[in-house]
Amino acid sequence: MKPLLEKTVFNAVIILAASACFAQTTVRWSMDWTHLANPAVYDSAFGLGQGTIGGPSEGVVEFDHLWYFGNAGFTFSSVKPPQTLFSDGFSPHGNSFDAGEQFDEGVLFFPQDQYGNEFDYHGSFTVEGFFKTHADQSAGGVQQILLQAENDYSYSISINEGGAGWLRFAANTTIDGIKSVDANARNYADGSWYYFAARFSEPSDEMSLTVLTADGQTEQKEVQLSEGSQLQRGGSANMLIGRENYGGSRQFNGLIDELRISDGIVPNSELMGRIEAERNPYPAPREQGVGLDIELQWDSGSGVYAYNVYFGRTEPPKFKTQQKQTGYSPNTLKPGTTYLWRVDEILMDGTAVQGEVWSFTTQQPACDEFSVHDYNDDCIVDINDLSHFVAAWLDCGIVPENACF
């Protein structure tokens, strides 16, 4: 009966996680060494997964761990990104991957040929991470942070490609071929920590790259794709981290940490990096302990005729009203509940500008009786508490991830 119980628990976690997230997290690699030969790095984002690591006789894998092949073994560093780079609720873990210490043949990789084509997305996707070169590498040639599909090429993140110290997000598209967007406002290979968010939006046919510095400076670049563009999807081909191939070509001479890849567009307010939310929403994104009679507020925009307000407990939130005021009071809210909301601007010419999806969680109720098993403090011991327990058991792999870290 034990396998049946485990499967039931896992399914419950999947359902609860899917109902709470904005874009479905595919993988979260914190780069903490497992102290095993393989897998070298555990994935903490629990999901359905694809494929079987040991062959058709095994069950479907629920995690997408990173493996290592080569001579040096997994090389790690205790140097981590500064907390100033992280959005509220996120923080660095124990280790980062020192790709600069690799030599000869060796690479950290996701075995897509055994797990399945997990990262050849059909639609929109988001890639986030933190990196730091060893000293100034702007004259060190092109260096690969991440590459998806080693043989047929799908997308990649690199430095010094296009210009010294530039950060590039490139993707192989069905219509335009290989397109790239570069962040070049400063030298991103100068030995400092940086955060990046690379996003491919199928609905708007756009690629964007956002880079954040430890002192809060942000650069964002976009490139427009041809209408109907999609990611070029190939056969099974591994994702490589810190190199372009196994032999050391384009080796990244530095540290890579906290990689998260999501199926869908992650809005600024939900990114791991401390990217400022648009329109200055109140409550702040992901704020906890919000009162039950709160009035939602946001900054007014120029040339705006009206605002469409969306609010609810599901993604996407439901349309509520069109109004001219920059404040909205929902009906009485439930305690200990996460709500989502969005404000679209309607311009004078009738153009609608879609806003980000924000979230907040209301204050917990005061319980008449305390229970050690009431993990979310809602005075009820139910499936939500069970999912919290299972998430902790699985290294906190449930989303929303800010509840874990």
VOKEMAR-45277 format. One record per residue (C-alpha): residue in one letter; y, x, z; chain. Coordinates in nm, 4 decimals. Layout:
# residues N
resn  y  x  z  chain
A  Y  X  Z  A
...
***
This chain:
# residues 405
resn  y  x  z  chain
M  0.0000  0.0000  0.0000  A
K  0.2362  0.2952  0.0470  A
P  0.3060  0.3528  -0.3270  A
L  0.3859  -0.0181  -0.3690  A
L  0.6290  -0.0074  -0.0760  A
E  0.8025  0.2999  -0.2167  A
K  0.8421  0.1403  -0.5580  A
T  0.9849  -0.1768  -0.4009  A
V  1.2377  0.0240  -0.2012  A
F  1.3365  0.2294  -0.5066  A
N  1.3914  -0.0836  -0.7172  A
A  1.6080  -0.2351  -0.4454  A
V  1.8255  0.0752  -0.4412  A
I  1.8612  0.0715  -0.8198  A
I  1.9765  -0.2917  -0.8253  A
L  2.2269  -0.2433  -0.5453  A
A  2.3609  0.0770  -0.6967  A
A  2.4071  -0.0740  -1.0411  A
S  2.6110  -0.3625  -0.9025  A
A  2.8540  -0.1303  -0.7270  A
C  2.9415  0.1343  -0.9855  A
F  3.2056  0.1491  -1.2580  A
A  3.0218  0.3797  -1.4947  A
Q  2.6550  0.4461  -1.4283  A
T  2.6065  0.7996  -1.2953  A
T  2.3244  0.9638  -1.4881  A
V  2.3095  1.2866  -1.2919  A
R  2.4807  1.4733  -1.0082  A
W  2.4028  1.8453  -0.9766  A
S  2.5633  2.0045  -0.6694  A
M  2.4176  2.3458  -0.7598  A
D  2.2490  2.3960  -0.4227  A
W  1.9420  2.6137  -0.4725  A
T  1.6184  2.4399  -0.3777  A
H  1.4663  2.7780  -0.2746  A
L  1.1909  2.6991  -0.5229  A
A  1.1217  2.8699  -0.8524  A
N  1.1456  2.5280  -1.0191  A
P  1.3102  2.2907  -1.0128  A
A  1.5984  2.5178  -0.9161  A
V  1.8617  2.2465  -0.8516  A
Y  1.8018  1.8900  -0.7381  A
D  1.9709  1.5873  -0.8918  A
S  2.1129  1.3634  -0.6167  A
A  2.2007  1.0655  -0.8406  A
F  1.9052  0.8285  -0.8162  A
G  1.8267  0.6421  -1.1389  A
L  1.5519  0.5192  -1.3657  A
G  1.5283  0.8464  -1.5570  A
Q  1.3301  0.8979  -1.8737  A
G  1.0150  1.0774  -1.9792  A
T  0.7532  1.2541  -1.7675  A
I  0.7804  1.6152  -1.6566  A
G  0.4052  1.6702  -1.6467  A
G  0.2835  1.4707  -1.9465  A
P  0.1941  1.1098  -2.0335  A
S  -0.0452  1.0734  -1.7414  A
E  0.2408  1.0947  -1.4882  A
G  0.4850  0.8216  -1.3936  A
V  0.8446  0.8000  -1.5128  A
V  1.0725  1.0490  -1.3368  A
E  1.3518  0.9078  -1.1210  A
F  1.5541  1.2281  -1.0974  A
D  1.6858  1.4745  -1.3536  A
H  1.6507  1.8124  -1.1833  A
L  1.7658  2.1431  -1.3304  A
W  1.5115  2.4099  -1.4143  A
Y  1.5409  2.7833  -1.4670  A
F  1.3886  3.0108  -1.7281  A
G  1.4318  3.3868  -1.7415  A
N  1.4434  3.7157  -1.5565  A
A  1.7106  3.6903  -1.2885  A
G  1.5988  3.3687  -1.1201  A
F  1.8538  3.1168  -0.9974  A
T  2.1665  3.3102  -0.9013  A
F  2.3900  3.1337  -0.6522  A
S  2.7136  3.1986  -0.4651  A
S  2.8509  3.0692  -0.1357  A
V  3.1983  3.0526  -0.2942  A
K  3.2856  2.6870  -0.3536  A
P  3.5760  2.4917  -0.5048  A
P  3.8631  2.4198  -0.2615  A
Q  3.8823  2.0747  -0.1060  A
T  4.2276  2.0288  -0.2640  A
L  4.0570  1.9795  -0.5998  A
F  3.8432  1.6899  -0.4750  A
S  3.9369  1.3252  -0.4648  A
D  3.9124  1.1484  -0.1287  A
G  3.5482  1.0908  -0.0381  A
F  3.4150  1.3904  -0.2349  A
S  3.3651  1.7481  -0.1203  A
P  3.1858  2.0698  -0.2235  A
H  2.8315  2.1385  -0.1099  A
G  2.6646  2.4606  -0.0023  A
N  2.6365  2.6706  -0.3203  A
S  2.7724  2.7161  -0.6685  A
F  2.5779  2.8520  -0.9674  A
D  2.6769  3.2104  -1.0511  A
A  2.6183  3.2176  -1.4255  A
G  2.7867  3.5579  -1.4454  A
E  2.4936  3.7179  -1.2607  A
Q  2.2416  3.6253  -1.5288  A
F  2.1128  3.9013  -1.7555  A
D  1.8896  3.9454  -2.0606  A
E  1.6896  3.6280  -2.1244  A
G  1.7633  3.3502  -1.8764  A
V  1.9344  3.0157  -1.8420  A
L  1.9686  2.7149  -1.6129  A
F  1.8691  2.4087  -1.8117  A
F  1.7727  2.0430  -1.8184  A
P  1.4310  2.0118  -1.9902  A
Q  1.5171  1.7261  -2.2191  A
D  1.2039  1.7759  -2.4249  A
Q  1.0026  1.6676  -2.1197  A
Y  1.2386  1.4351  -1.9329  A
G  1.3675  1.2531  -2.2424  A
N  1.7000  1.2320  -2.4262  A
E  1.8917  1.1421  -2.1121  A
F  2.2270  1.2803  -2.2281  A
D  2.2343  1.1898  -2.5995  A
Y  2.4451  0.8836  -2.5251  A
H  2.4639  0.5816  -2.7535  A
G  2.8213  0.5036  -2.6458  A
S  3.0888  0.6280  -2.4072  A
F  3.0224  0.9042  -2.1532  A
T  3.2002  1.1256  -1.8989  A
V  3.1280  1.4866  -1.8016  A
E  3.2907  1.6301  -1.4855  A
G  3.2662  1.9638  -1.3123  A
F  3.4299  2.2635  -1.1437  A
F  3.4429  2.6213  -1.2714  A
K  3.5876  2.9616  -1.1849  A
T  3.5688  3.2805  -1.3897  A
H  3.5036  3.6200  -1.2332  A
A  3.8542  3.7711  -1.2555  A
D  4.0506  3.7213  -1.5781  A
Q  3.8102  3.6451  -1.8642  A
S  4.0696  3.5374  -2.1227  A
A  3.9848  3.8462  -2.3306  A
G  3.6101  3.8064  -2.2749  A
G  3.5320  3.6010  -2.5861  A
V  3.3948  3.2465  -2.6061  A
Q  3.1982  3.1502  -2.2945  A
Q  2.9861  2.8353  -2.2557  A
I  3.0067  2.6206  -1.9431  A
L  2.7723  2.3500  -2.0730  A
L  2.6042  2.2651  -2.4024  A
Q  2.4045  1.9529  -2.4810  A
A  2.1231  1.9853  -2.7382  A
E  2.0570  2.3555  -2.7926  A
N  1.9222  2.3154  -3.1465  A
D  2.1007  2.0248  -3.3154  A
Y  2.4187  2.0287  -3.0961  A
S  2.5683  1.7179  -2.9420  A
Y  2.8644  1.8235  -2.7227  A
S  2.9863  2.1163  -2.5151  A
I  3.2432  2.2547  -2.2694  A
S  3.3643  2.6130  -2.3237  A
I  3.6493  2.8545  -2.2505  A
N  3.8341  3.0887  -2.4879  A
E  3.7279  2.8843  -2.7902  A
G  4.0359  2.8090  -2.9993  A
G  4.2532  3.0462  -2.7979  A
A  4.2478  3.2909  -2.5073  A
G  4.2125  3.1016  -2.1786  A
W  4.1795  2.7609  -2.3476  A
L  3.9306  2.5018  -2.2222  A
R  3.7583  2.3050  -2.5011  A
F  3.5590  1.9819  -2.5108  A
A  3.3809  1.9483  -2.8465  A
A  3.1482  1.6789  -2.9778  A
N  2.9430  1.6264  -3.2921  A
T  3.0425  1.2832  -3.4266  A
T  2.8802  1.0633  -3.6871  A
I  3.1901  1.0290  -3.9081  A
D  3.4202  1.3265  -3.8454  A
G  3.1567  1.5887  -3.7738  A
I  3.2424  1.8316  -3.4936  A
K  3.5740  1.7390  -3.3294  A
S  3.7366  1.9127  -3.0353  A
V  4.0163  1.8663  -2.7845  A
D  4.1745  2.1690  -2.6148  A
A  4.3578  2.2145  -2.2863  A
N  4.5878  2.5128  -2.3363  A
A  4.8878  2.4700  -2.1054  A
R  4.7785  2.7761  -1.9063  A
N  4.5081  3.0414  -1.8824  A
Y  4.2044  2.8564  -1.7489  A
A  4.0015  3.1802  -1.7447  A
D  4.2239  3.3565  -1.4891  A
G  3.9761  3.3634  -1.1978  A
S  4.0986  3.0451  -1.0252  A
W  3.9032  2.7255  -0.9549  A
Y  3.9601  2.4323  -1.1928  A
Y  3.8256  2.0789  -1.2253  A
F  3.7648  1.9141  -1.5645  A
A  3.6842  1.5633  -1.6834  A
A  3.5748  1.5276  -2.0469  A
R  3.5507  1.1692  -2.1746  A
F  3.4186  1.0251  -2.5002  A
S  3.5306  0.6640  -2.5508  A
E  3.3404  0.4725  -2.8168  A
P  3.5494  0.1513  -2.7939  A
S  3.8787  0.3357  -2.8548  A
D  3.7266  0.6112  -3.0737  A
E  3.8898  0.8802  -2.8634  A
M  3.8012  1.2064  -2.6926  A
S  4.0012  1.3276  -2.3944  A
L  4.0033  1.6320  -2.1676  A
T  4.1718  1.6385  -1.8266  A
V  4.2070  1.9609  -1.6238  A
L  4.3278  1.9874  -1.2636  A
T  4.4493  2.2982  -1.0800  A
A  4.4059  2.3657  -0.7080  A
D  4.7802  2.3105  -0.6554  A
G  4.7700  1.9633  -0.8115  A
Q  4.8900  2.0333  -1.1662  A
T  4.7231  1.8214  -1.4356  A
E  4.6905  1.8638  -1.8113  A
Q  4.5449  1.5876  -2.0270  A
K  4.4876  1.6042  -2.4017  A
E  4.3424  1.3452  -2.6396  A
V  4.2235  1.3406  -2.9972  A
Q  4.1748  1.0266  -3.2079  A
L  3.8491  0.9868  -3.3969  A
S  3.7790  0.7787  -3.7057  A
E  3.7074  0.4132  -3.6403  A
G  3.3426  0.3537  -3.5583  A
S  3.2729  0.7125  -3.4538  A
Q  2.9699  0.7725  -3.2348  A
L  2.8033  1.0743  -3.0844  A
Q  2.5598  1.2437  -3.3211  A
R  2.2195  1.2034  -3.1598  A
G  1.9334  1.4377  -3.2434  A
G  1.5784  1.4998  -3.1361  A
S  1.4660  1.6378  -2.8031  A
A  1.6718  1.9459  -2.7209  A
N  1.7516  2.0935  -2.3826  A
M  2.0898  2.0938  -2.2112  A
L  2.1957  2.4481  -2.1183  A
I  2.4365  2.5413  -1.8386  A
G  2.6246  2.8726  -1.8302  A
R  2.5098  2.9894  -2.1747  A
E  2.4787  2.8774  -2.5356  A
N  2.1165  2.9927  -2.5587  A
Y  1.8433  3.1669  -2.3617  A
G  1.9317  3.5164  -2.4806  A
G  2.2778  3.5433  -2.3277  A
S  2.5053  3.4403  -2.6151  A
R  2.8402  3.3052  -2.4924  A
Q  2.7416  3.3649  -2.1297  A
F  2.9893  3.2175  -1.8809  A
N  3.1053  3.4987  -1.6559  A
G  3.1811  3.2946  -1.3466  A
L  3.0828  3.0084  -1.1148  A
I  2.9926  2.6483  -1.2061  A
D  2.9685  2.3746  -0.9461  A
E  2.9381  1.9996  -0.8818  A
L  2.8492  1.8731  -1.2296  A
R  2.8393  1.4954  -1.2710  A
I  2.7598  1.3175  -1.5973  A
S  2.8043  0.9424  -1.6364  A
D  2.7085  0.6811  -1.8935  A
G  3.0471  0.5196  -1.9598  A
I  3.4133  0.6000  -1.8994  A
V  3.4928  0.6935  -1.5390  A
P  3.8553  0.5919  -1.4649  A
N  4.0936  0.8395  -1.3016  A
S  4.0704  0.6589  -0.9694  A
E  3.6914  0.7151  -0.9535  A
L  3.6704  1.0762  -1.0709  A
M  3.5536  1.3546  -0.8400  A
G  3.8774  1.5439  -0.9048  A
R  4.2044  1.4460  -0.7381  A
I  4.3639  1.2933  -1.0477  A
E  4.6616  1.0748  -0.9607  A
A  4.5962  0.7036  -1.0144  A
E  4.8218  0.5270  -1.2627  A
R  5.0722  0.2634  -1.1453  A
N  5.0518  0.3731  -0.7786  A
P  4.8208  0.0906  -0.6631  A
Y  4.8147  -0.0458  -0.3085  A
P  4.5620  -0.0371  -0.1495  A
A  4.4950  0.3168  -0.2731  A
P  4.1796  0.3667  -0.4819  A
R  3.8619  0.3598  -0.2667  A
E  4.0637  0.2903  0.0506  A
Q  3.8500  0.1839  0.3470  A
G  3.9299  -0.0591  0.6315  A
V  4.1690  -0.2796  0.4332  A
G  4.2879  -0.5974  0.6054  A
L  4.1510  -0.9373  0.5018  A
D  4.4918  -1.0832  0.4087  A
I  4.6108  -0.7922  0.1924  A
E  4.8600  -0.8290  -0.0933  A
L  4.7748  -0.6116  -0.3925  A
Q  5.0759  -0.4206  -0.5246  A
W  5.1552  -0.1815  -0.8100  A
D  5.4550  -0.0130  -0.9751  A
S  5.6308  -0.1918  -1.2588  A
G  5.6219  -0.0455  -1.6095  A
S  5.8980  -0.0266  -1.8701  A
G  5.9064  -0.2858  -2.1461  A
V  5.6514  -0.5078  -1.9696  A
Y  5.6699  -0.8845  -2.0202  A
A  5.3878  -0.9836  -1.7833  A
Y  5.0780  -0.8598  -1.6016  A
N  4.7204  -0.9825  -1.6320  A
V  4.5465  -0.9507  -1.2953  A
Y  4.1693  -0.9116  -1.2632  A
F  3.9937  -0.9265  -0.9263  A
G  3.6417  -0.9678  -0.7878  A
R  3.3263  -0.8063  -0.6540  A
T  3.1635  -0.7230  -0.9869  A
E  3.2396  -0.4894  -1.2757  A
P  3.4328  -0.5917  -1.4738  A
P  3.6431  -0.7924  -1.2269  A
K  3.7264  -1.1500  -1.3291  A
F  4.0594  -1.2560  -1.4806  A
K  4.2726  -1.4371  -1.2223  A
T  4.6250  -1.4897  -1.3509  A
Q  4.9077  -1.3793  -1.5763  A
Q  5.2320  -1.3226  -1.3882  A
K  5.5604  -1.1316  -1.3914  A
Q  5.5490  -1.0120  -1.0280  A
T  5.4021  -0.6736  -0.9256  A
G  5.2053  -0.8208  -0.6376  A
Y  4.9033  -1.0487  -0.6060  A
S  4.7492  -1.2103  -0.2971  A
P  4.3791  -1.2955  -0.3348  A
N  4.2103  -1.5611  -0.1266  A
T  4.0800  -1.4671  0.2179  A
L  3.8477  -1.1711  0.1790  A
K  3.5124  -1.1035  0.3410  A
P  3.4800  -0.8221  0.5962  A
G  3.2934  -0.5053  0.5068  A
T  3.3052  -0.5856  0.1337  A
T  3.4038  -0.3737  -0.1667  A
Y  3.6387  -0.5395  -0.4167  A
L  3.7419  -0.4291  -0.7660  A
W  4.0739  -0.5032  -0.9352  A
R  4.2667  -0.4181  -1.2492  A
V  4.6143  -0.4838  -1.3842  A
D  4.6815  -0.4965  -1.7604  A
E  5.0379  -0.4710  -1.8912  A
I  5.1500  -0.7212  -2.1554  A
L  5.4371  -0.5626  -2.3494  A
M  5.7302  -0.7476  -2.5054  A
D  5.5658  -0.7355  -2.8502  A
G  5.2470  -0.8896  -2.7110  A
T  5.0483  -0.5649  -2.6987  A
A  4.8055  -0.5476  -2.4059  A
V  4.7708  -0.2116  -2.2290  A
Q  4.4510  -0.2080  -2.0234  A
G  4.4730  -0.0549  -1.6774  A
E  4.2203  0.1312  -1.4670  A
V  3.9673  -0.0396  -1.2420  A
W  4.0452  0.0291  -0.8743  A
S  3.8385  -0.0486  -0.5667  A
F  3.8857  -0.0915  -0.1926  A
T  3.6668  -0.1922  0.1003  A
T  3.7754  -0.4365  0.3691  A
Q  3.7597  -0.3680  0.7410  A
Q  3.4316  -0.4102  0.9218  A
P  3.3843  -0.7088  1.1549  A
A  3.3667  -0.6720  1.5302  A
C  3.0006  -0.7313  1.6188  A
D  2.8937  -0.9261  1.9290  A
E  2.5829  -0.7091  1.9564  A
F  2.5311  -0.3513  1.8402  A
S  2.2252  -0.2493  1.6349  A
V  2.1418  0.1092  1.5513  A
H  1.9974  -0.0132  1.2208  A
D  2.3257  -0.1759  1.1099  A
Y  2.4344  0.1203  0.8961  A
N  2.7254  -0.0526  0.7204  A
D  2.8606  -0.2216  1.0367  A
D  2.8640  -0.5745  0.8928  A
C  2.6791  -0.7149  1.1978  A
I  2.3754  -0.7979  0.9834  A
V  2.0628  -0.5879  0.9309  A
D  1.9600  -0.6584  0.5719  A
I  1.8673  -0.4978  0.2386  A
N  2.2040  -0.3177  0.2260  A
D  2.1147  -0.1302  0.5434  A
L  1.7730  -0.0507  0.3985  A
S  1.9352  0.0928  0.0860  A
H  2.1631  0.3081  0.3020  A
F  1.8605  0.4462  0.4843  A
V  1.6764  0.5171  0.1586  A
A  1.9882  0.6813  0.0119  A
A  2.0092  0.9198  0.3070  A
W  1.6380  0.9883  0.2697  A
L  1.6947  1.0789  -0.0971  A
D  1.9847  1.3145  -0.0180  A
C  2.2304  1.0283  -0.0522  A
G  2.1689  0.9536  -0.4172  A
I  2.2994  0.5957  -0.4191  A
V  2.6323  0.5032  -0.5778  A
P  2.9177  0.4636  -0.5124  A
E  2.8929  0.8325  -0.4359  A
N  3.2086  0.8449  -0.2217  A
A  3.0063  0.6610  0.0425  A
C  2.7804  0.9648  0.0665  A
F  2.9944  1.2726  0.0516  A
***
